[in-house]
Amino acid sequence: MEVLKRKMNKPNVVNNLMRVAAISILLVLWAFTAEAQRGDTSQYFNPLTDDITDKIPPLQMLIDSAVANSPDVQYQKFQQQYDRYEIKSTKRDILEHFRLQGQFTYGNYTFLNYQELSQLPDFYLSISRRGVVQGGLLIQLPFASVVDRKNRIKKQKKLLEQSIVREKREIRTIRQDVKRTYNQLVQLQRQLRISNEYEHYTMVQMEMAEHQFKNGEIDIAEYTRLKEIQKRGNLEYEQIRGQFITTYDILQELVGINFNLINEMR
């Protein structure tokens, strides 16, 4: 219940708005810096020589951006607003049992009267013009509504608390996904560099093997074995390269930022 009260305070809403604004300002500043760097060809990112962590925003900024741009988190925030409206409506349900009724009529009224006490009892008609005003307060309080009112309010508050917990769970999942993708990207860049070095090594080895094969220093079996090693090196490099680009794109989608670093690598 204490968590619910803190979440319903207006200062928390203001703090959230200020945090989103601060994140937006930092991202804009980072974007201007990155754009200025791209103006110099020496600052272009090369995954084989440059460090990816120096070219993209820090991890914490990426996490904050991912949380701010997450549709799931936004949905939970909207759900919390809806739950707060439901709490107010539940508290006001008691008013449905109070009704003000009023009526006003005006016109000519015709009455058929019977004179019984006279010596000659007889019927006669009389006409009158009247204006009638009626009003009153009608109260209907079903016993179940009165007794169960506090319980209904508590249930609505629990729904709000559940939405708050779901938001925290979404944020935790986002943090884990961003960290996992970020670390995987860094690890793939290291593997890419190693694979690139191995590919160059197999290419040099294959050039020597071709020269040796022409001079009769090695037979066809050895030449084929070395060629197969070179192809495996090429295949491994392309696989890691594809994984690196895919992980890079996934990180961009998660955080909602376009880094624009490795277009040349595609």
C-alpha positions, 0 to 999 in steps of 0.5 A: 500500500505504501508503494501505491501511495508513492506511485500516486503522488504527482511529484513522481509524474514530474520526476519521470517527465524530467528524467525522460527530458534529460535522456532526450537532451543527452541523446541529442547531444550525443547525436550532434557529437557523432555527426561532427565526428562523421564529418571527418573521414578519420572518425568513421567506424571500422569494426576491425580497428575501432572499439564499438564502445567508443562509438555508441552511447554508454551502456546506462544511457542505452538502457535509459533510452530503451526504457523510455522508448519501450511500448510495453513500458508505455502501455503499463503507464497508460494502464496505471492511469486507467486504474487510477480512474477506476479507483475514483469511479469505484469511490463514487459508485455510491452516488448512483443510489441517490436520485433527485426527482422533479416534475412540473405540469401546467394546464387545464384540468377537468373534473367530474364531480358528484354532489351527494349532500344536496337535496338533488344529488347530481353530477357536474363538471368543473374546469380549473387551470393549475400548475403542479410542481413536484420534487424530492430525493430518492435514496436506494441503498442496496445492502450488498453495495454498502457492505462491499464498497471498501472491498471493491475499492481495495480490489481496484487498488490492487489492480493498480499495484499489479500494473506497477509491478508489471512495469518494473518487470518490463523495465528489468527485462529491458535492462537484461536484454540491452546488457545481453545484446551490448555485451554480445556485440562487444564479444562479436567484435573481438571474434570478428577481429580474430577471425579476420586475422585468421582469414588473412593468415589462411590467404597468405598460407594459400598463396604460398601453397599455390606457389609450392604446388606449381613448383611440385613441392606439395601434392594435390592432397596437401593443396586441397587440405590447405584450400579447405582450411582457407574456405573454412576461415572465409566462412567463419569470418562471414558468419561472425560478420553477419552475427555482428551486424544483426546484433548491432541492428537489434541493439538499435531497435532495443534502444530506439537509436540509429547509430549509423556506424557500419553502413559501409560494412554491409 
